[in-house]
Amino acid sequence: DLLPIWASEMLDVTQGPVQRRLIRLGVNNTAPILRWAVRDGSAQRAKRRMGM
């Protein structure tokens, strides 16, 4: 479900509806944690130091 349709066809990867639903659920549950972890990353801290 993370690949575009053309890439799935090229790699001959097929996923059933249940598997796609589980992948989406995992990504949707992980995304907020990743956003929180990257929110105060080195780039953001450097911008604050430079007053940007």
C-alpha distance matrix in Angstrom:
0.0 3.8 5.5 7.5 8.5 11.6 10.5 8.6 11.9 14.0 12.9 12.9 9.7 9.0 7.3 9.5 9.4 10.8 8.4 5.5 8.5 9.6 6.9 7.5 11.1 11.4 10.3 12.6 15.3 15.3 15.4 19.0 20.3 19.1 20.6 23.8 24.1 23.8 25.9 29.1 28.2 30.8 30.3 30.9 33.9 35.4 35.1 37.0 39.6 40.2 40.5 37.6
3.8 0.0 3.8 6.7 9.3 11.7 9.8 9.1 12.8 14.0 12.9 14.0 11.1 11.5 10.5 13.1 13.1 14.1 11.4 8.7 11.2 11.6 8.1 8.4 11.9 11.4 9.3 12.0 14.7 13.9 13.6 17.3 18.4 16.7 18.1 21.5 21.4 20.8 23.1 26.2 25.0 27.4 26.8 27.7 30.7 31.9 31.8 33.8 36.3 36.8 37.2 34.4
5.5 3.8 0.0 3.8 6.4 8.1 6.0 6.0 9.6 10.4 9.9 11.3 9.2 10.4 10.7 13.7 14.4 16.1 13.4 10.9 13.9 14.7 11.4 12.0 15.6 15.1 13.1 15.7 18.5 17.6 17.0 20.8 21.9 19.8 21.1 24.6 24.4 23.4 25.7 28.7 27.2 29.3 28.4 29.6 32.7 33.5 33.4 35.7 38.1 38.2 38.9 35.9
7.5 6.7 3.8 0.0 3.8 5.5 5.3 6.3 8.8 10.0 10.8 12.0 10.8 11.6 12.3 14.9 15.3 17.6 15.5 12.6 15.5 17.0 14.1 13.9 17.7 17.9 15.7 17.7 20.9 20.3 19.2 22.8 24.3 22.2 23.0 26.6 26.8 25.4 27.5 30.6 29.2 31.1 29.9 31.0 34.3 34.9 34.4 36.9 39.4 39.2 39.7 36.4
8.5 9.3 6.4 3.8 0.0 3.8 5.5 5.1 6.2 8.6 10.0 10.2 9.5 9.7 11.0 13.4 14.1 17.0 15.3 12.7 15.8 17.8 15.4 15.5 19.2 19.8 18.1 20.0 23.2 22.9 22.2 25.8 27.4 25.5 26.4 30.0 30.2 29.0 31.0 34.2 32.9 34.9 33.6 34.7 38.0 38.7 38.2 40.6 43.1 43.0 43.4 40.1
11.6 11.7 8.1 5.5 3.8 0.0 3.8 5.5 5.2 6.1 8.7 9.7 10.2 11.5 13.7 16.4 17.6 20.4 18.4 16.1 19.4 21.1 18.5 18.8 22.5 22.7 20.9 23.0 26.1 25.5 24.6 28.3 29.7 27.5 28.4 32.0 31.9 30.5 32.6 35.6 33.9 35.6 34.2 35.6 38.9 39.3 38.8 41.5 43.8 43.4 44.0 40.7
10.5 9.8 6.0 5.3 5.5 3.8 0.0 3.8 5.4 4.9 6.1 8.2 8.4 10.6 12.8 16.0 17.6 19.8 17.3 15.3 18.8 19.7 16.8 17.7 21.3 20.9 19.1 21.7 24.5 23.5 22.9 26.6 27.6 25.2 26.5 30.1 29.6 28.3 30.7 33.5 31.6 33.2 32.1 33.7 36.8 37.2 37.1 39.8 41.9 41.7 42.5 39.4
8.6 9.1 6.0 6.3 5.1 5.5 3.8 0.0 3.8 5.5 5.2 5.7 5.0 6.8 9.2 12.4 14.4 16.6 14.1 12.6 16.3 17.2 14.7 16.0 19.5 19.3 18.1 20.8 23.4 22.8 22.7 26.5 27.4 25.5 27.0 30.4 30.0 29.2 31.7 34.5 32.9 34.8 33.9 35.4 38.4 39.1 39.0 41.5 43.7 43.8 44.6 41.5
11.9 12.8 9.6 8.8 6.2 5.2 5.4 3.8 0.0 3.8 5.5 4.8 6.4 7.9 11.0 13.9 16.1 18.7 16.6 15.3 19.0 20.3 18.1 19.3 22.8 22.9 21.8 24.3 27.0 26.5 26.4 30.1 31.1 29.2 30.7 34.1 33.8 32.8 35.2 38.1 36.4 38.2 37.2 38.7 41.8 42.3 42.2 44.8 47.0 46.9 47.7 44.5
14.0 14.0 10.4 10.0 8.6 6.1 4.9 5.5 3.8 0.0 3.8 5.5 7.9 10.6 13.8 17.0 19.4 21.7 19.2 18.0 21.7 22.5 20.0 21.4 24.9 24.4 23.1 25.9 28.5 27.5 27.3 31.1 31.8 29.5 31.1 34.5 33.8 32.6 35.3 37.9 35.8 37.3 36.3 38.2 41.1 41.4 41.4 44.2 46.2 45.9 47.0 43.9
12.9 12.9 9.9 10.8 10.0 8.7 6.1 5.2 5.5 3.8 0.0 3.8 5.4 9.0 12.1 15.6 18.3 20.0 17.1 16.5 20.3 20.5 18.0 20.0 23.2 22.3 21.4 24.5 26.7 25.6 25.8 29.7 30.0 27.9 29.8 33.0 32.1 31.2 34.1 36.6 34.5 36.0 35.4 37.3 40.1 40.5 40.9 43.5 45.4 45.4 46.6 43.7
12.9 14.0 11.3 12.0 10.2 9.7 8.2 5.7 4.8 5.5 3.8 0.0 3.8 6.5 10.1 13.2 16.3 18.2 15.7 15.5 19.3 19.8 17.9 20.0 23.0 22.6 22.2 25.1 27.3 26.6 27.1 30.9 31.4 29.6 31.6 34.8 34.1 33.5 36.3 39.0 37.1 38.9 38.4 40.0 42.8 43.5 43.8 46.3 48.3 48.4 49.4 46.5
9.7 11.1 9.2 10.8 9.5 10.2 8.4 5.0 6.4 7.9 5.4 3.8 0.0 3.8 6.8 10.3 13.2 14.8 12.1 11.9 15.7 16.0 14.1 16.4 19.4 18.9 18.7 21.6 23.6 23.1 23.8 27.6 28.1 26.5 28.6 31.7 31.1 30.8 33.5 36.2 34.6 36.6 36.3 37.7 40.5 41.4 41.7 44.0 46.1 46.5 47.4 44.6
9.0 11.5 10.4 11.6 9.7 11.5 10.6 6.8 7.9 10.6 9.0 6.5 3.8 0.0 3.8 6.8 9.9 11.8 9.7 9.7 13.4 14.2 13.0 15.1 17.9 18.1 18.3 20.8 22.9 23.0 23.8 27.4 28.2 27.1 29.1 32.0 31.9 31.8 34.3 37.2 35.9 38.2 37.9 39.0 41.8 43.0 43.1 45.2 47.6 48.0 48.7 45.8
7.3 10.5 10.7 12.3 11.0 13.7 12.8 9.2 11.0 13.8 12.1 10.1 6.8 3.8 0.0 3.7 6.6 8.1 6.0 6.3 9.8 10.6 9.9 12.1 14.5 15.0 15.6 17.9 19.8 20.3 21.4 24.8 25.7 25.0 27.0 29.8 29.9 30.1 32.5 35.5 34.5 37.1 36.9 37.7 40.5 42.0 42.0 43.9 46.3 47.0 47.5 44.7
9.5 13.1 13.7 14.9 13.4 16.4 16.0 12.4 13.9 17.0 15.6 13.2 10.3 6.8 3.7 0.0 3.8 5.5 5.3 6.2 8.7 10.1 10.7 12.4 14.3 15.5 16.7 18.3 20.1 21.3 22.5 25.6 26.7 26.5 28.4 31.0 31.4 31.9 34.0 37.1 36.5 39.3 39.2 39.7 42.5 44.2 44.1 45.7 48.4 49.2 49.4 46.7
9.4 13.1 14.4 15.3 14.1 17.6 17.6 14.4 16.1 19.4 18.3 16.3 13.2 9.9 6.6 3.8 0.0 3.8 5.5 5.1 6.1 8.7 9.9 10.6 12.2 14.3 15.4 16.3 18.3 20.0 21.0 23.8 25.3 25.4 26.9 29.5 30.4 30.9 32.7 36.0 35.7 38.7 38.4 38.6 41.5 43.3 43.1 44.5 47.3 48.1 48.1 45.4
10.8 14.1 16.1 17.6 17.0 20.4 19.8 16.6 18.7 21.7 20.0 18.2 14.8 11.8 8.1 5.5 3.8 0.0 3.8 5.4 5.1 6.2 8.7 10.0 10.5 12.4 14.3 15.3 16.5 18.4 20.0 22.6 23.7 24.3 26.1 28.3 29.1 30.1 31.9 35.0 34.9 38.0 38.1 38.1 40.8 42.9 42.8 44.0 46.8 47.9 47.9 45.4
8.4 11.4 13.4 15.5 15.3 18.4 17.3 14.1 16.6 19.2 17.1 15.7 12.1 9.7 6.0 5.3 5.5 3.8 0.0 3.8 5.4 5.1 6.2 8.7 9.8 10.6 12.4 14.2 15.4 16.5 18.3 21.2 22.0 22.1 24.3 26.6 26.9 27.8 29.9 32.9 32.5 35.4 35.6 35.9 38.5 40.5 40.6 42.0 44.6 45.7 45.9 43.4
5.5 8.7 10.9 12.6 12.7 16.1 15.3 12.6 15.3 18.0 16.5 15.5 11.9 9.7 6.3 6.2 5.1 5.4 3.8 0.0 3.8 5.4 5.1 6.2 8.6 9.9 10.6 12.2 14.2 15.4 16.4 19.5 20.7 20.6 22.3 24.9 25.5 26.0 27.9 31.1 30.7 33.7 33.5 33.7 36.6 38.4 38.3 39.7 42.5 43.4 43.4 40.8
8.5 11.2 13.9 15.5 15.8 19.4 18.8 16.3 19.0 21.7 20.3 19.3 15.7 13.4 9.8 8.7 6.1 5.1 5.4 3.8 0.0 3.8 5.5 5.2 6.1 8.7 10.0 10.5 12.2 14.2 15.4 17.9 19.5 19.9 21.4 23.7 24.8 25.7 27.2 30.5 30.5 33.7 33.7 33.5 36.3 38.4 38.2 39.3 42.2 43.2 43.1 40.6
9.6 11.6 14.7 17.0 17.8 21.1 19.7 17.2 20.3 22.5 20.5 19.8 16.0 14.2 10.6 10.1 8.7 6.2 5.1 5.4 3.8 0.0 3.8 5.5 5.0 6.2 8.6 9.8 10.5 12.2 14.2 16.8 17.6 18.2 20.3 22.3 23.0 24.2 26.0 29.0 29.0 32.2 32.5 32.5 35.0 37.2 37.3 38.3 41.0 42.4 42.4 40.1
6.9 8.1 11.4 14.1 15.4 18.5 16.8 14.7 18.1 20.0 18.0 17.9 14.1 13.0 9.9 10.7 9.9 8.7 6.2 5.1 5.5 3.8 0.0 3.8 5.4 5.1 6.2 8.5 9.9 10.6 12.1 15.2 16.0 15.9 18.0 20.4 20.8 21.6 23.7 26.7 26.3 29.4 29.5 29.8 32.3 34.4 34.5 35.8 38.4 39.6 39.8 37.4
7.5 8.4 12.0 13.9 15.5 18.8 17.7 16.0 19.3 21.4 20.0 20.0 16.4 15.1 12.1 12.4 10.6 10.0 8.7 6.2 5.2 5.5 3.8 0.0 3.8 5.4 5.1 6.0 8.5 9.8 10.4 13.3 15.0 15.0 16.4 19.0 20.0 20.6 22.2 25.5 25.4 28.6 28.5 28.3 31.1 33.2 33.0 34.2 37.0 38.1 38.0 35.5
11.1 11.9 15.6 17.7 19.2 22.5 21.3 19.5 22.8 24.9 23.2 23.0 19.4 17.9 14.5 14.3 12.2 10.5 9.8 8.6 6.1 5.0 5.4 3.8 0.0 3.8 5.5 5.2 6.1 8.6 10.1 12.2 13.6 14.6 16.1 18.0 19.3 20.5 21.9 25.1 25.5 28.9 29.1 28.6 31.1 33.6 33.4 34.2 37.1 38.5 38.2 36.0
11.4 11.4 15.1 17.9 19.8 22.7 20.9 19.3 22.9 24.4 22.3 22.6 18.9 18.1 15.0 15.5 14.3 12.4 10.6 9.9 8.7 6.2 5.1 5.4 3.8 0.0 3.8 5.5 5.2 6.1 8.6 11.1 11.5 12.2 14.5 16.2 16.8 18.3 20.1 23.0 23.1 26.4 26.9 26.7 29.0 31.4 31.7 32.5 35.1 36.7 36.7 34.7
10.3 9.3 13.1 15.7 18.1 20.9 19.1 18.1 21.8 23.1 21.4 22.2 18.7 18.3 15.6 16.7 15.4 14.3 12.4 10.6 10.0 8.6 6.2 5.1 5.5 3.8 0.0 3.8 5.4 5.1 5.9 9.2 10.2 10.0 11.9 14.3 15.0 15.8 17.6 20.7 20.6 23.8 24.0 23.9 26.5 28.7 28.7 29.8 32.5 33.7 33.8 31.5
12.6 12.0 15.7 17.7 20.0 23.0 21.7 20.8 24.3 25.9 24.5 25.1 21.6 20.8 17.9 18.3 16.3 15.3 14.2 12.2 10.5 9.8 8.5 6.0 5.2 5.5 3.8 0.0 3.8 5.6 5.4 7.5 9.7 10.4 11.3 13.5 15.1 16.0 17.0 20.4 20.9 24.4 24.4 23.7 26.4 28.8 28.5 29.2 32.2 33.5 33.2 30.9
15.3 14.7 18.5 20.9 23.2 26.1 24.5 23.4 27.0 28.5 26.7 27.3 23.6 22.9 19.8 20.1 18.3 16.5 15.4 14.2 12.2 10.5 9.9 8.5 6.1 5.2 5.4 3.8 0.0 3.8 5.8 6.7 7.8 9.6 11.1 12.3 13.8 15.5 16.6 19.6 20.4 24.0 24.6 23.7 25.9 28.7 28.7 29.1 31.9 33.6 33.3 31.5
15.3 13.9 17.6 20.3 22.9 25.5 23.5 22.8 26.5 27.5 25.6 26.6 23.1 23.0 20.3 21.3 20.0 18.4 16.5 15.4 14.2 12.2 10.6 9.8 8.6 6.1 5.1 5.6 3.8 0.0 3.8 5.8 5.5 6.4 8.8 10.2 10.8 12.5 14.3 17.0 17.3 20.8 21.5 21.1 23.2 25.8 26.1 26.7 29.3 31.0 31.1 29.2
15.4 13.6 17.0 19.2 22.2 24.6 22.9 22.7 26.4 27.3 25.8 27.1 23.8 23.8 21.4 22.5 21.0 20.0 18.3 16.4 15.4 14.2 12.1 10.4 10.1 8.6 5.9 5.4 5.8 3.8 0.0 3.8 5.5 5.1 6.1 8.6 9.9 10.6 11.9 15.1 15.5 19.0 19.2 18.5 21.1 23.5 23.4 24.2 27.0 28.4 28.3 26.2
19.0 17.3 20.8 22.8 25.8 28.3 26.6 26.5 30.1 31.1 29.7 30.9 27.6 27.4 24.8 25.6 23.8 22.6 21.2 19.5 17.9 16.8 15.2 13.3 12.2 11.1 9.2 7.5 6.7 5.8 3.8 0.0 3.8 5.5 5.0 6.1 8.6 10.0 10.3 13.4 14.7 18.5 18.8 17.5 19.7 22.6 22.4 22.6 25.5 27.2 26.8 25.0
20.3 18.4 21.9 24.3 27.4 29.7 27.6 27.4 31.1 31.8 30.0 31.4 28.1 28.2 25.7 26.7 25.3 23.7 22.0 20.7 19.5 17.6 16.0 15.0 13.6 11.5 10.2 9.7 7.8 5.5 5.5 3.8 0.0 3.8 5.5 5.1 6.2 8.7 9.8 12.2 13.2 16.9 18.0 16.9 18.6 21.6 22.1 22.2 24.7 26.8 26.7 25.3
19.1 16.7 19.8 22.2 25.5 27.5 25.2 25.5 29.2 29.5 27.9 29.6 26.5 27.1 25.0 26.5 25.4 24.3 22.1 20.6 19.9 18.2 15.9 15.0 14.6 12.2 10.0 10.4 9.6 6.4 5.1 5.5 3.8 0.0 3.8 5.4 5.0 6.1 8.3 10.9 10.9 14.4 15.2 14.8 16.8 19.4 19.9 20.6 23.0 24.7 25.0 23.3
20.6 18.1 21.1 23.0 26.4 28.4 26.5 27.0 30.7 31.1 29.8 31.6 28.6 29.1 27.0 28.4 26.9 26.1 24.3 22.3 21.4 20.3 18.0 16.4 16.1 14.5 11.9 11.3 11.1 8.8 6.1 5.0 5.5 3.8 0.0 3.8 5.5 5.3 5.8 9.2 10.0 13.7 13.8 12.7 15.1 17.8 17.6 18.1 21.0 22.5 22.4 20.5
23.8 21.5 24.6 26.6 30.0 32.0 30.1 30.4 34.1 34.5 33.0 34.8 31.7 32.0 29.8 31.0 29.5 28.3 26.6 24.9 23.7 22.3 20.4 19.0 18.0 16.2 14.3 13.5 12.3 10.2 8.6 6.1 5.1 5.4 3.8 0.0 3.8 5.6 5.1 7.5 9.4 13.2 14.1 12.4 14.0 17.2 17.4 17.2 19.9 22.0 21.7 20.5
24.1 21.4 24.4 26.8 30.2 31.9 29.6 30.0 33.8 33.8 32.1 34.1 31.1 31.9 29.9 31.4 30.4 29.1 26.9 25.5 24.8 23.0 20.8 20.0 19.3 16.8 15.0 15.1 13.8 10.8 9.9 8.6 6.2 5.0 5.5 3.8 0.0 3.8 5.6 6.7 7.3 10.9 12.5 11.7 12.9 15.9 16.8 16.9 19.1 21.3 21.7 20.6
23.8 20.8 23.4 25.4 29.0 30.5 28.3 29.2 32.8 32.6 31.2 33.5 30.8 31.8 30.1 31.9 30.9 30.1 27.8 26.0 25.7 24.2 21.6 20.6 20.5 18.3 15.8 16.0 15.5 12.5 10.6 10.0 8.7 6.1 5.3 5.6 3.8 0.0 3.8 5.5 4.9 8.5 9.3 8.8 10.8 13.3 13.9 14.7 17.0 18.7 19.2 17.7
25.9 23.1 25.7 27.5 31.0 32.6 30.7 31.7 35.2 35.3 34.1 36.3 33.5 34.3 32.5 34.0 32.7 31.9 29.9 27.9 27.2 26.0 23.7 22.2 21.9 20.1 17.6 17.0 16.6 14.3 11.9 10.3 9.8 8.3 5.8 5.1 5.6 3.8 0.0 3.8 5.7 9.2 9.4 7.4 9.5 12.5 12.3 12.5 15.3 17.1 16.9 15.5
29.1 26.2 28.7 30.6 34.2 35.6 33.5 34.5 38.1 37.9 36.6 39.0 36.2 37.2 35.5 37.1 36.0 35.0 32.9 31.1 30.5 29.0 26.7 25.5 25.1 23.0 20.7 20.4 19.6 17.0 15.1 13.4 12.2 10.9 9.2 7.5 6.7 5.5 3.8 0.0 3.8 6.8 8.0 5.9 6.5 10.0 10.6 10.3 12.5 14.9 15.1 14.4
28.2 25.0 27.2 29.2 32.9 33.9 31.6 32.9 36.4 35.8 34.5 37.1 34.6 35.9 34.5 36.5 35.7 34.9 32.5 30.7 30.5 29.0 26.3 25.4 25.5 23.1 20.6 20.9 20.4 17.3 15.5 14.7 13.2 10.9 10.0 9.4 7.3 4.9 5.7 3.8 0.0 3.8 5.5 5.5 6.4 8.7 10.2 11.0 12.6 14.5 15.6 14.7
30.8 27.4 29.3 31.1 34.9 35.6 33.2 34.8 38.2 37.3 36.0 38.9 36.6 38.2 37.1 39.3 38.7 38.0 35.4 33.7 33.7 32.2 29.4 28.6 28.9 26.4 23.8 24.4 24.0 20.8 19.0 18.5 16.9 14.4 13.7 13.2 10.9 8.5 9.2 6.8 3.8 0.0 3.8 5.5 5.1 6.1 8.6 9.9 10.5 12.3 14.2 13.6
30.3 26.8 28.4 29.9 33.6 34.2 32.1 33.9 37.2 36.3 35.4 38.4 36.3 37.9 36.9 39.2 38.4 38.1 35.6 33.5 33.7 32.5 29.5 28.5 29.1 26.9 24.0 24.4 24.6 21.5 19.2 18.8 18.0 15.2 13.8 14.1 12.5 9.3 9.4 8.0 5.5 3.8 0.0 3.8 5.5 5.2 6.3 8.8 10.0 10.6 12.3 10.9
30.9 27.7 29.6 31.0 34.7 35.6 33.7 35.4 38.7 38.2 37.3 40.0 37.7 39.0 37.7 39.7 38.6 38.1 35.9 33.7 33.5 32.5 29.8 28.3 28.6 26.7 23.9 23.7 23.7 21.1 18.5 17.5 16.9 14.8 12.7 12.4 11.7 8.8 7.4 5.9 5.5 5.5 3.8 0.0 3.8 5.4 5.1 6.4 8.8 10.0 10.5 9.3
33.9 30.7 32.7 34.3 38.0 38.9 36.8 38.4 41.8 41.1 40.1 42.8 40.5 41.8 40.5 42.5 41.5 40.8 38.5 36.6 36.3 35.0 32.3 31.1 31.1 29.0 26.5 26.4 25.9 23.2 21.1 19.7 18.6 16.8 15.1 14.0 12.9 10.8 9.5 6.5 6.4 5.1 5.5 3.8 0.0 3.8 5.4 5.1 6.3 8.7 9.8 9.9
35.4 31.9 33.5 34.9 38.7 39.3 37.2 39.1 42.3 41.4 40.5 43.5 41.4 43.0 42.0 44.2 43.3 42.9 40.5 38.4 38.4 37.2 34.4 33.2 33.6 31.4 28.7 28.8 28.7 25.8 23.5 22.6 21.6 19.4 17.8 17.2 15.9 13.3 12.5 10.0 8.7 6.1 5.2 5.4 3.8 0.0 3.8 5.4 5.0 6.2 8.6 8.6
35.1 31.8 33.4 34.4 38.2 38.8 37.1 39.0 42.2 41.4 40.9 43.8 41.7 43.1 42.0 44.1 43.1 42.8 40.6 38.3 38.2 37.3 34.5 33.0 33.4 31.7 28.7 28.5 28.7 26.1 23.4 22.4 22.1 19.9 17.6 17.4 16.8 13.9 12.3 10.6 10.2 8.6 6.3 5.1 5.4 3.8 0.0 3.8 5.4 5.1 6.1 5.0
37.0 33.8 35.7 36.9 40.6 41.5 39.8 41.5 44.8 44.2 43.5 46.3 44.0 45.2 43.9 45.7 44.5 44.0 42.0 39.7 39.3 38.3 35.8 34.2 34.2 32.5 29.8 29.2 29.1 26.7 24.2 22.6 22.2 20.6 18.1 17.2 16.9 14.7 12.5 10.3 11.0 9.9 8.8 6.4 5.1 5.4 3.8 0.0 3.8 5.4 4.9 5.8
39.6 36.3 38.1 39.4 43.1 43.8 41.9 43.7 47.0 46.2 45.4 48.3 46.1 47.6 46.3 48.4 47.3 46.8 44.6 42.5 42.2 41.0 38.4 37.0 37.1 35.1 32.5 32.2 31.9 29.3 27.0 25.5 24.7 23.0 21.0 19.9 19.1 17.0 15.3 12.5 12.6 10.5 10.0 8.8 6.3 5.0 5.4 3.8 0.0 3.8 5.4 7.7
40.2 36.8 38.2 39.2 43.0 43.4 41.7 43.8 46.9 45.9 45.4 48.4 46.5 48.0 47.0 49.2 48.1 47.9 45.7 43.4 43.2 42.4 39.6 38.1 38.5 36.7 33.7 33.5 33.6 31.0 28.4 27.2 26.8 24.7 22.5 22.0 21.3 18.7 17.1 14.9 14.5 12.3 10.6 10.0 8.7 6.2 5.1 5.4 3.8 0.0 3.8 5.5
40.5 37.2 38.9 39.7 43.4 44.0 42.5 44.6 47.7 47.0 46.6 49.4 47.4 48.7 47.5 49.4 48.1 47.9 45.9 43.4 43.1 42.4 39.8 38.0 38.2 36.7 33.8 33.2 33.3 31.1 28.3 26.8 26.7 25.0 22.4 21.7 21.7 19.2 16.9 15.1 15.6 14.2 12.3 10.5 9.8 8.6 6.1 4.9 5.4 3.8 0.0 3.8
37.6 34.4 35.9 36.4 40.1 40.7 39.4 41.5 44.5 43.9 43.7 46.5 44.6 45.8 44.7 46.7 45.4 45.4 43.4 40.8 40.6 40.1 37.4 35.5 36.0 34.7 31.5 30.9 31.5 29.2 26.2 25.0 25.3 23.3 20.5 20.5 20.6 17.7 15.5 14.4 14.7 13.6 10.9 9.3 9.9 8.6 5.0 5.8 7.7 5.5 3.8 0.0
